[in-house]
Amino acid sequence: MTRRESSAIVFPKRLVDGENRAAALIRDALAEKIGGPSEARSFELLSGRPPRQPHAGRWVFAIGAMAALALFSAQSLLRSEQSLEPKITATAESWTPKRALPAARELGAPEVQPEPAQPKLERAPPARSARPDPAASDTASCAELSRAGKYEAAVQCYGHIAQGSSMAAEIALYEKARLESRALGRGAAALATLDEHGRRFPSGVLASEVGMTRIELLIRLGRGENALAAIESGLKGPLGRERGGDLQALRADLLSTRGDCVGARAALSLARAAGVHPSRLQTAEQRCPAADDAANVAPRSNQDAP
Amino acid sequence: MDASAGAAVDSVHALVDRCVAGEPAAWRGLHRHYHRTALAVLRRLGVAPHQLEDACQEVFLDVFQYLPRFRHEADFRTWLYRICVSHARVARRRARVASLLGGLLTSFSGEGGGQPLDEESASRKLAKAVDKLSEAERVVFVLFELEGLSGKEVAQIIERPEATVFRRLHDARKRFTAAIEEGG
């Protein structure tokens, strides 16, 4: 398969092809050599590893994660009592996987069940109490928690700030909804937070952003009819004036999904007129003008990958 | 697909078939052919230098173990990328958990092996900007922008529709560009 084969959606040009600072940085970085072991040395090490222990890595990880949680909880307790400095009780070596390469002759034999490379634990579980840390009650601290992957703590942090009525509270409420939706996968909670935002800050600085996010969330939750109703309502108000093109693009997509090609074409035309990037209209265009093409959209690979 | 690309795919098919047949030289050939690719994508996906060696070996262990199940329905390189994405995620998660145990592991210091990155190198700056992305955005951004894969290939690797790839890429670009601007 060649790189950048034509696909159902026409992606924009790659950043590297541009002329801005980001493009220059990517070009420079791609030109630099990636460090790491030499191929010969790596293959030698690979060949020398003893037979792989199925699931060993998962157990090592699970035990390690439990140890980390226990330690983290203990550290929190100790910190709250301000009696002891946290002590390091484990080393990096604890985390070195001890799995190994099967000999080539063994590879033709029936294998063990593929070990999923992605353990179910997607994110660090909540390790904090429900009461937010007062020291973390500013937006920068919340953002730091979010960057560190501590999404639960970040949501609590933003929730604490969002109790006020300032602009910071408005922004925090929006960030809370984004985290609930994108990081924690809690669509319903995110929707409730966005609804709360709409009630408390109907003319806030993020009103249009919240409106768009809410519609996109409804679509992701499979509530297409609700999304369409929200789009129709949005088109009549300030959201339509600010983000009319985006709304029409979403509307075209939804209408084309349910087979309403007349409505979809009208929405596509309005979206084009509003200057929406053609790549965002590709799916609806393919579904509607030529129904036969829809079958070719985004075929999924069914290869087994570990 | 042009003739040279077709020939390359054929040769990879042949190499894979020879590996499955148990030919030791073919294993070495496959490793030699894709070792740098795997190393580069793991590094760009945020695997710390001191973890690269181990992560790369884990990738090839999976390749060698599961290759008999590979049915040529997808491009081998796409399949390899999918394994790399899985292992990069695991490696990053391990690093995060390990950091909870006292910050013994550092993200990009190069401590303990690999090739340390120069403080001012472009790779270092790129890594810092990419680190601002969420896990999902990072994968899409790296595969599309840095590895040059098509949207369709990225969609196959992350097992999501192309529209999702596009949306994540859009978000990732905004965040990445902002990080570059902030970084000076």
HADDOCK unambig.tbl for C-alpha pairs under 7 A between the chains (distance, minus, plus):
assign (segid A and resid 1 and name CA) (segid B and resid 1 and name CA) 6.75 0.50 0.50
assign (segid A and resid 1 and name CA) (segid B and resid 5 and name CA) 6.96 0.50 0.50
assign (segid A and resid 1 and name CA) (segid B and resid 75 and name CA) 6.26 0.50 0.50
assign (segid A and resid 2 and name CA) (segid B and resid 1 and name CA) 6.14 0.50 0.50
assign (segid A and resid 2 and name CA) (segid B and resid 5 and name CA) 6.37 0.50 0.50
assign (segid A and resid 3 and name CA) (segid B and resid 148 and name CA) 6.46 0.50 0.50
assign (segid A and resid 3 and name CA) (segid B and resid 149 and name CA) 5.44 0.50 0.50
assign (segid A and resid 3 and name CA) (segid B and resid 150 and name CA) 5.91 0.50 0.50
assign (segid A and resid 4 and name CA) (segid B and resid 148 and name CA) 6.90 0.50 0.50
assign (segid A and resid 4 and name CA) (segid B and resid 149 and name CA) 5.76 0.50 0.50
assign (segid A and resid 4 and name CA) (segid B and resid 150 and name CA) 4.03 0.50 0.50
assign (segid A and resid 5 and name CA) (segid B and resid 150 and name CA) 5.94 0.50 0.50
assign (segid A and resid 7 and name CA) (segid B and resid 151 and name CA) 6.77 0.50 0.50
assign (segid A and resid 7 and name CA) (segid B and resid 152 and name CA) 5.70 0.50 0.50
assign (segid A and resid 9 and name CA) (segid B and resid 162 and name CA) 6.71 0.50 0.50
assign (segid A and resid 11 and name CA) (segid B and resid 151 and name CA) 6.73 0.50 0.50
assign (segid A and resid 14 and name CA) (segid B and resid 145 and name CA) 5.73 0.50 0.50
assign (segid A and resid 15 and name CA) (segid B and resid 145 and name CA) 6.46 0.50 0.50
assign (segid A and resid 16 and name CA) (segid B and resid 145 and name CA) 6.99 0.50 0.50
assign (segid A and resid 22 and name CA) (segid B and resid 177 and name CA) 6.18 0.50 0.50
assign (segid A and resid 22 and name CA) (segid B and resid 180 and name CA) 6.33 0.50 0.50
assign (segid A and resid 25 and name CA) (segid B and resid 122 and name CA) 5.96 0.50 0.50
assign (segid A and resid 25 and name CA) (segid B and resid 126 and name CA) 6.83 0.50 0.50
assign (segid A and resid 26 and name CA) (segid B and resid 126 and name CA) 6.83 0.50 0.50
assign (segid A and resid 28 and name CA) (segid B and resid 122 and name CA) 5.79 0.50 0.50
assign (segid A and resid 29 and name CA) (segid B and resid 122 and name CA) 4.71 0.50 0.50
assign (segid A and resid 29 and name CA) (segid B and resid 123 and name CA) 4.51 0.50 0.50
assign (segid A and resid 29 and name CA) (segid B and resid 126 and name CA) 6.76 0.50 0.50
assign (segid A and resid 34 and name CA) (segid B and resid 40 and name CA) 6.05 0.50 0.50
assign (segid A and resid 35 and name CA) (segid B and resid 114 and name CA) 5.86 0.50 0.50
assign (segid A and resid 35 and name CA) (segid B and resid 115 and name CA) 4.66 0.50 0.50
assign (segid A and resid 36 and name CA) (segid B and resid 49 and name CA) 6.92 0.50 0.50
assign (segid A and resid 36 and name CA) (segid B and resid 52 and name CA) 6.44 0.50 0.50
assign (segid A and resid 36 and name CA) (segid B and resid 53 and name CA) 6.49 0.50 0.50
assign (segid A and resid 36 and name CA) (segid B and resid 114 and name CA) 4.58 0.50 0.50
assign (segid A and resid 36 and name CA) (segid B and resid 115 and name CA) 5.95 0.50 0.50
assign (segid A and resid 37 and name CA) (segid B and resid 53 and name CA) 6.21 0.50 0.50
assign (segid A and resid 37 and name CA) (segid B and resid 114 and name CA) 6.68 0.50 0.50
assign (segid A and resid 39 and name CA) (segid B and resid 32 and name CA) 6.28 0.50 0.50
assign (segid A and resid 39 and name CA) (segid B and resid 35 and name CA) 6.24 0.50 0.50
assign (segid A and resid 46 and name CA) (segid B and resid 57 and name CA) 6.23 0.50 0.50
assign (segid A and resid 65 and name CA) (segid B and resid 97 and name CA) 6.74 0.50 0.50
assign (segid A and resid 68 and name CA) (segid B and resid 97 and name CA) 6.54 0.50 0.50
assign (segid A and resid 68 and name CA) (segid B and resid 100 and name CA) 6.51 0.50 0.50
assign (segid A and resid 68 and name CA) (segid B and resid 101 and name CA) 6.15 0.50 0.50
assign (segid A and resid 72 and name CA) (segid B and resid 100 and name CA) 6.85 0.50 0.50
assign (segid A and resid 88 and name CA) (segid B and resid 101 and name CA) 6.45 0.50 0.50
assign (segid A and resid 88 and name CA) (segid B and resid 102 and name CA) 5.63 0.50 0.50
assign (segid A and resid 90 and name CA) (segid B and resid 101 and name CA) 6.74 0.50 0.50
assign (segid A and resid 92 and name CA) (segid B and resid 98 and name CA) 6.86 0.50 0.50
assign (segid A and resid 92 and name CA) (segid B and resid 104 and name CA) 6.23 0.50 0.50
assign (segid A and resid 92 and name CA) (segid B and resid 105 and name CA) 6.75 0.50 0.50
assign (segid A and resid 101 and name CA) (segid B and resid 61 and name CA) 5.62 0.50 0.50
assign (segid A and resid 104 and name CA) (segid B and resid 22 and name CA) 6.35 0.50 0.50
assign (segid A and resid 104 and name CA) (segid B and resid 24 and name CA) 6.74 0.50 0.50
assign (segid A and resid 105 and name CA) (segid B and resid 22 and name CA) 6.19 0.50 0.50
assign (segid A and resid 107 and name CA) (segid B and resid 65 and name CA) 6.08 0.50 0.50
assign (segid A and resid 108 and name CA) (segid B and resid 20 and name CA) 6.71 0.50 0.50
assign (segid A and resid 108 and name CA) (segid B and resid 22 and name CA) 6.87 0.50 0.50
assign (segid A and resid 117 and name CA) (segid B and resid 86 and name CA) 5.52 0.50 0.50
assign (segid A and resid 117 and name CA) (segid B and resid 87 and name CA) 6.22 0.50 0.50
assign (segid A and resid 118 and name CA) (segid B and resid 86 and name CA) 6.00 0.50 0.50
assign (segid A and resid 118 and name CA) (segid B and resid 90 and name CA) 6.32 0.50 0.50
assign (segid A and resid 147 and name CA) (segid B and resid 132 and name CA) 6.99 0.50 0.50
assign (segid A and resid 298 and name CA) (segid B and resid 152 and name CA) 6.74 0.50 0.50
assign (segid A and resid 298 and name CA) (segid B and resid 161 and name CA) 6.33 0.50 0.50
assign (segid A and resid 298 and name CA) (segid B and resid 162 and name CA) 6.33 0.50 0.50
assign (segid A and resid 300 and name CA) (segid B and resid 156 and name CA) 5.83 0.50 0.50
assign (segid A and resid 301 and name CA) (segid B and resid 74 and name CA) 6.41 0.50 0.50
assign (segid A and resid 301 and name CA) (segid B and resid 156 and name CA) 5.63 0.50 0.50
assign (segid A and resid 303 and name CA) (segid B and resid 70 and name CA) 6.83 0.50 0.50
assign (segid A and resid 303 and name CA) (segid B and resid 73 and name CA) 6.58 0.50 0.50
assign (segid A and resid 303 and name CA) (segid B and resid 74 and name CA) 6.65 0.50 0.50
assign (segid A and resid 304 and name CA) (segid B and resid 70 and name CA) 7.00 0.50 0.50
assign (segid A and resid 305 and name CA) (segid B and resid 79 and name CA) 6.76 0.50 0.50
assign (segid A and resid 305 and name CA) (segid B and resid 83 and name CA) 6.80 0.50 0.50
assign (segid A and resid 306 and name CA) (segid B and resid 83 and name CA) 6.68 0.50 0.50
